[in-house]
Amino acid sequence: MPLAAAHCEYKKPARYEDVLEIISCVAEVGHASLMMSYEIINKKTGELLVTGYTRHGITDEKLKPLAFKKACPEVYAALKGASEELPEDASPEER
């Protein structure tokens, strides 16, 4: 899945010795795209350090866009259903 966009918001710094937890989830399923959202949390303090997302295209081997629903109907249905069950403002941790 080629990367079409990436966004990152740094909220607090991490230190070299910190143990970090990375939480990711499917945030949105489109006709020929998929958006993943991310949070990075300091495992010891529970502080949210980073939020972000990436948007990926669904393509064939030649990078031609594919209709996700038609190409992988079972995967599309599972991801679409999971992404619609939660409110739009739900964090990756809540998903």
Residue pairs with C-beta under 8 A, 6 or more apart in sequence:
1 34
1 56
1 57
1 58
1 59
2 56
2 57
2 59
2 63
3 54
3 55
3 56
4 33
4 55
4 56
4 57
5 53
5 54
5 55
6 52
6 53
6 54
6 55
7 52
7 53
7 54
8 50
8 51
8 52
9 50
9 51
9 52
10 49
10 50
11 48
11 49
11 50
11 51
12 42
12 47
12 48
12 49
13 49
14 20
14 40
14 42
14 49
18 42
18 43
18 44
19 42
19 43
19 44
20 40
20 41
20 42
20 43
20 49
21 40
21 41
21 42
21 43
22 38
22 39
22 40
23 38
23 39
23 40
23 41
23 91
23 92
23 93
24 36
24 37
24 38
24 92
25 36
25 37
25 92
25 95
26 34
26 35
26 36
26 79
26 82
26 83
26 95
27 35
27 36
27 37
27 53
27 83
27 92
27 95
28 34
28 35
28 83
29 35
29 68
29 76
29 79
29 80
29 83
30 68
31 67
31 68
31 69
32 57
32 58
32 59
32 65
32 66
32 67
32 68
33 55
33 56
33 57
33 58
33 68
34 55
34 56
34 58
34 68
34 79
35 53
35 54
35 55
35 56
36 53
36 54
36 56
37 51
37 52
37 53
37 91
37 92
37 95
38 50
38 51
38 52
38 53
38 54
38 92
39 48
39 50
39 51
39 91
39 92
39 93
40 48
40 49
40 50
40 51
41 47
41 48
41 49
41 93
42 49
51 91
57 63
57 65
58 65
58 66
58 67
58 68
58 71
59 65
59 66
60 66
68 75
68 76
69 76
69 77
82 95
83 95
86 94
86 95
